[in-house]
């Protein structure tokens, strides 16, 4: 039976857009009717899925990820509270009314059976809740909300050990909750009130109102915790972004191949890329550096054993690689692991320090600071290449990720409980 799905997506870079649009593509291939409401930067990729594309008219809408179009200059913010306040103002509560306006109109026009939203599209969640239309939240990463058993999101903590570790988690979690609630609740509750909904007590309560919270990853990668009943690990979506095309331009030879990939959005990563290249210049390796759409490859000075290009399909390159050096985005990590490739992580922000903590905990690679010297980066690369335990850790994770990706749980969850609505109990029917 064919269902109607409305995706309300924000452009968080290839690490979120490629898997979220991959979900849309899979539903189209199953014969469902799919509409993607998204940013202009996503238009071509969304249309490529076979879905109908609508642009945000009132929500945040960027033409691309160049720094001049960034909603705020996150790379200049070093204080966690300041970063949270800016994130909330520009991504969460600030555009919420605009998202709610556009989604309300789309629901009225198309009467979808299910709305699927990006994590930051809180206004889309509010609109779906107000309309009585079930909604799911897509999370193409580790679980980001406070929950018993997980270290607080952001600092890159390993699981707590002993009384001091548990105290650490309680104190940091309380401070984080207060910071997020103070920043987000006034705006979110104002939008909820304008749509006829009562207030929420904590920002995460809006996400918990979802029918499903779909984690596009594996429990084998995340830390164990008591997640809410609506949160489900459904496996990674391993699609490369539509723009990641091109020939195999890795330097020739038999030396181990290293893939280097930092963020596809601007995080002031040029200097980090150059230090990584300088480190690899001193090692008996070949390297392919993909700079992404916001960094000019010509700004990176490369030795003969390093090729620098704007883009290449990581899935293909990783089949021949021995190591990946990355900022720690979830997409690059899981694609590395499914091919058994260990990693060296230089976290830049967002969820990357937390991802790095999981990589180290699972024995699938090492983490060094993004400001590490070329000598320190070279030491980490050499260690991971020479110690085969890291490749074994990556292979273990890869086996779990491949199994979860092939399990069919994603589509089963998306199609679950919708058939009865088509038979007459749809809230709009």
C-alpha positions in Angstrom: 0.0 0.0 0.0 1.4 3.4 -1.0 1.8 6.1 1.7 2.4 9.8 1.5 5.5 11.2 3.3 6.5 14.8 3.9 10.2 15.4 4.7 11.0 18.7 6.5 14.8 18.9 6.3 17.5 21.4 7.2 20.9 21.4 5.6 23.5 20.3 8.2 26.0 19.3 5.5 26.6 16.1 3.7 26.7 14.1 7.0 23.0 14.8 7.5 21.7 15.6 4.0 23.0 12.5 2.2 21.5 10.0 4.7 18.2 11.9 5.2 17.7 12.1 1.4 18.7 8.5 1.2 15.7 7.7 3.4 13.5 9.6 1.0 15.0 7.8 -2.0 14.3 4.4 -0.4 10.7 5.3 0.2 10.3 6.5 -3.4 11.8 3.2 -4.6 9.2 1.4 -2.5 6.4 3.2 -4.5 5.5 5.8 -1.9 4.7 9.4 -2.6 7.4 11.7 -1.1 7.7 15.4 -0.8 10.9 17.1 0.5 10.6 20.5 2.0 14.2 21.8 2.2 16.8 24.5 1.6 17.8 25.7 -1.9 21.2 24.1 -1.3 19.5 20.7 -1.3 17.3 21.2 -4.3 19.2 19.2 -6.9 20.0 16.3 -4.5 16.4 16.1 -3.4 15.1 16.1 -6.9 17.6 13.3 -7.7 15.8 11.0 -5.2 12.6 11.1 -7.3 10.8 13.1 -4.6 8.9 16.3 -5.2 11.0 19.2 -3.9 9.5 22.3 -2.2 11.7 25.1 -0.9 11.5 26.7 2.5 9.7 30.0 2.1 9.7 31.2 5.7 12.2 28.8 7.4 16.0 29.0 7.2 17.0 28.7 3.6 20.7 28.9 2.4 21.9 28.7 -1.2 25.0 26.8 -0.2 27.4 26.4 2.8 29.9 29.1 2.0 30.8 31.0 5.2 29.0 34.2 4.0 25.8 32.3 4.0 26.2 30.7 7.5 23.4 31.6 9.9 26.1 32.3 12.5 29.9 32.0 12.7 30.2 28.9 14.8 33.9 28.5 14.1 34.5 31.8 16.1 32.7 30.6 19.2 34.8 28.9 21.8 32.5 29.1 24.8 30.0 26.2 25.0 27.2 28.3 26.4 27.7 31.0 23.7 27.7 28.2 21.1 24.4 26.8 22.4 22.8 30.2 22.5 23.8 30.9 19.0 22.7 27.5 17.8 19.3 27.9 19.4 18.8 31.4 18.2 19.7 30.6 14.5 18.8 27.0 14.1 16.2 26.0 16.7 13.8 28.6 18.1 14.7 31.4 15.7 13.4 29.8 12.5 10.8 27.7 14.3 7.8 29.8 13.4 8.9 29.9 9.7 9.3 26.1 9.7 5.9 25.7 11.3 4.2 28.0 8.8 5.6 26.2 5.8 4.9 22.7 7.2 1.4 23.6 8.2 0.7 24.7 4.6 2.3 21.6 3.2 0.3 19.3 5.5 -2.9 21.1 4.5 -2.1 20.7 0.8 -0.8 17.1 0.8 -2.4 15.4 3.9 0.7 13.2 4.5 0.5 10.0 6.5 3.8 10.8 8.2 6.1 13.9 8.5 9.8 13.3 8.9 11.9 16.1 10.2 15.6 16.9 10.7 16.6 17.2 14.3 16.9 21.0 14.2 13.5 21.5 12.5 11.6 22.0 15.8 9.0 24.2 14.2 8.2 21.4 11.7 7.6 19.1 14.7 5.3 21.7 16.3 3.3 22.0 13.1 2.8 18.3 12.7 1.8 17.9 16.4 -0.7 20.8 16.0 -2.2 19.2 12.9 -2.5 15.8 14.5 -0.2 14.3 11.9 2.3 11.7 13.3 6.0 12.7 12.9 9.3 11.0 13.1 12.6 12.7 13.8 15.6 11.6 11.8 19.0 11.4 13.7 21.8 10.5 11.4 24.3 10.3 14.3 24.6 9.2 17.9 21.7 9.9 20.3 22.0 13.7 21.1 19.5 14.1 23.9 20.0 13.8 27.7 19.3 10.2 28.9 20.4 8.1 31.7 23.6 6.2 30.9 24.9 8.4 28.2 27.6 11.0 28.9 26.4 14.5 28.4 26.5 15.5 24.7 29.3 17.8 23.5 32.5 17.5 25.6 33.5 14.1 24.2 33.3 12.2 27.5 33.9 8.5 27.7 31.3 6.5 29.8 31.5 7.4 33.5 33.6 5.2 35.7 33.1 5.3 39.5 31.6 8.0 41.7 33.6 10.9 40.3 32.6 10.0 36.8 29.0 9.8 37.7 29.2 13.2 39.5 30.9 14.7 36.5 28.0 13.6 34.3 25.3 14.8 36.7 26.9 18.3 37.0 27.6 18.8 33.3 24.2 17.4 32.3 22.4 19.8 34.7 24.4 22.8 33.4 23.7 21.7 29.8 20.0 21.2 30.5 19.7 24.7 32.1 21.6 26.4 29.2 19.5 24.7 26.5 16.2 25.3 28.3 16.9 29.0 29.0 17.9 29.6 25.4 15.2 27.5 23.7 12.1 27.3 25.7 10.7 30.9 25.5 10.8 30.8 21.7 9.6 27.2 21.3 6.7 27.7 23.7 5.7 30.9 22.0 5.5 29.0 18.7 3.6 26.1 20.3 1.1 28.6 21.8 0.5 30.3 18.5 -0.4 26.8 17.1 -2.7 26.0 19.9 -0.3 23.7 21.9 0.5 23.8 25.6 4.0 24.6 26.9 6.8 22.0 27.3 9.0 21.8 30.3 12.3 21.0 28.6 13.5 21.5 25.0 13.8 17.8 24.4 10.1 17.2 25.2 9.3 18.5 21.7 11.4 15.7 20.2 10.0 13.1 22.6 6.5 13.9 21.1 7.6 12.2 17.9 6.1 8.8 17.0 9.7 7.6 16.4 13.2 9.0 16.9 15.1 7.1 14.2 18.8 6.8 14.8 20.6 6.2 11.5 23.4 4.4 13.1 24.1 1.2 15.1 24.0 0.6 18.8 27.3 -1.0 18.3 28.8 2.4 17.7 26.9 4.4 20.3 27.4 4.0 24.0 24.8 1.8 25.8 22.0 3.7 27.5 18.3 3.5 28.5 16.8 5.3 25.5 13.2 6.4 25.3 10.8 3.7 23.9 10.3 5.8 20.7 14.1 5.9 19.9 15.2 3.1 17.5 18.5 2.2 16.0 17.7 1.5 12.4 21.2 1.3 10.8 23.2 3.8 8.8 22.2 5.1 5.4 25.5 5.0 3.5 24.8 7.1 0.4 27.5 9.4 -0.9 26.4 13.0 -1.4 25.3 13.7 -5.0 28.2 16.1 -5.6 30.9 13.6 -4.5 31.8 12.4 -8.0 35.0 12.2 -10.0 37.7 9.8 -11.1 40.1 8.0 -8.7 42.9 10.6 -8.5 45.0 9.0 -5.7 48.7 9.1 -6.3 50.0 5.9 -8.0 52.0 3.3 -6.2 51.8 0.5 -3.6 52.1 2.5 -0.4 49.1 2.5 2.0 46.4 4.8 0.9 45.1 7.4 3.4 41.8 9.2 2.7 41.6 12.7 4.3 38.2 14.3 4.7 37.1 17.2 6.9 33.7 18.8 7.1 31.7 19.7 4.0 30.5 22.8 5.7 32.8 25.7 6.7 34.5 25.1 10.1 37.7 27.0 9.4 39.4 23.7 8.6 42.0 24.9 6.0 44.8 25.1 8.5 44.0 21.7 9.9 44.0 20.2 6.4 47.4 21.7 5.7 48.9 20.3 8.9 47.5 16.9 8.0 49.1 17.1 4.6 52.4 18.2 6.1 52.3 15.2 8.4 51.6 12.8 5.6 54.4 14.3 3.5 56.9 12.7 5.9 55.3 9.2 5.9 55.6 6.3 3.4 51.9 6.6 2.4 49.8 7.8 -0.5 47.0 10.2 0.4 43.8 11.6 -1.3 42.5 14.7 0.3 38.9 15.8 -0.5 38.3 19.4 0.6 34.5 19.5 0.0 32.5 22.3 -1.6 33.6 25.2 0.6 37.4 24.9 0.5 39.4 25.5 -2.7 41.8 22.6 -3.2 44.3 25.1 -4.6 44.8 26.6 -1.1 46.4 23.3 0.1 50.1 22.9 -0.6 50.6 19.2 -1.3 53.8 17.1 -1.8 54.0 14.4 -4.6 52.5 11.6 -2.4 49.3 13.6 -1.7 46.6 14.5 -4.2 44.1 17.2 -3.2 40.7 17.3 -5.0 37.4 19.0 -4.2 35.4 15.7 -4.2 35.6 12.0 -4.7 33.1 9.2 -3.8 34.3 8.1 -0.4 32.6 4.7 -0.7 34.8 3.8 -3.6 38.0 5.3 -2.3 37.7 3.6 1.1 37.7 0.1 -0.6 41.4 0.7 -1.3 42.3 2.7 1.7 44.2 1.6 4.8 43.3 4.7 7.0 41.0 7.7 7.1 41.9 11.0 8.7 38.7 13.0 9.5 37.1 15.6 11.6 34.9 12.9 13.1 31.6 13.4 11.2 29.3 10.4 11.6 29.0 9.8 7.8 32.7 9.6 7.2 33.2 7.4 10.2 30.6 4.8 9.4 31.6 4.6 5.7 35.2 3.9 6.9 34.2 1.2 9.3 31.9 -0.7 6.9 35.0 -1.1 4.7 37.1 -2.1 7.8 39.2 1.1 7.7 40.4 2.6 11.0 40.6 6.3 11.6 42.5 9.2 13.1 40.0 11.9 14.3 40.7 15.6 14.7 37.3 16.8 16.1 36.2 20.3 15.2 32.9 20.7 17.0 29.3 19.7 17.0 29.0 15.9 17.7 32.6 15.2 16.6 34.3 15.0 20.0 31.6 12.6 21.1 32.0 10.5 18.0 35.8 10.5 18.6 35.2 9.2 22.1 33.2 6.3 20.7 35.9 5.5 18.1 38.6 5.3 20.8 36.3 3.3 23.2 35.7 0.8 20.4 39.4 0.5 19.5 38.8 1.6 15.9 41.2 4.6 15.8 42.8 7.4 17.7 41.8 11.0 18.4 44.1 14.1 18.5 43.2 17.7 18.9 42.4 19.7 15.7 45.3 22.0 16.5 47.8 19.1 16.8 51.2 19.6 15.2 52.2 17.7 12.0 54.5 15.6 14.2 51.7 14.5 16.5 49.3 13.8 13.6 52.1 11.7 11.9 52.6 9.7 15.1 48.9 8.9 15.3 48.7 7.9 11.6 51.8 5.7 12.0 50.4 4.1 15.2 47.1 3.2 13.6 48.6 1.9 10.5 51.2 -0.3 12.3 49.0 -1.6 15.1 46.6 -4.0 13.5 44.3 -4.0 16.5 42.8 -0.7 15.2 41.8 -2.3 11.9 40.3 -5.2 13.8 38.2 -2.7 15.9 37.1 -1.0 12.7 36.2 -4.4 11.2 34.1 -5.3 14.2 32.2 -2.1 14.0 31.8 -2.5 10.3 30.2 -5.9 10.6 27.6 -4.5 13.0 27.0 -1.4 10.8 26.6 -3.5 7.6 24.2 -5.9 9.4 22.1 -3.0 10.7 22.1 -1.2 7.3 20.8 -4.4 5.6 18.3 -5.3 8.4 15.3 -3.6 6.8 14.5 -1.9 10.2 14.5 1.6 8.7 11.7 0.9 6.2 9.8 -1.3 8.6 9.7 1.5 11.1 8.7 4.1 8.5 5.8 1.9 7.2 4.7 0.6 10.6 1.4 1.7 12.0 0.5 3.7 9.0 -1.7 1.2 7.2 -4.6 1.6 9.7 -4.6 5.4 8.9 -5.2 4.7 5.2 -8.2 2.5 6.3 -9.9 5.5 7.8 -8.4 6.5 11.1 -6.0 9.2 9.7 -6.4 12.3 11.9 -7.4 14.2 8.8 -9.6 11.5 7.4 
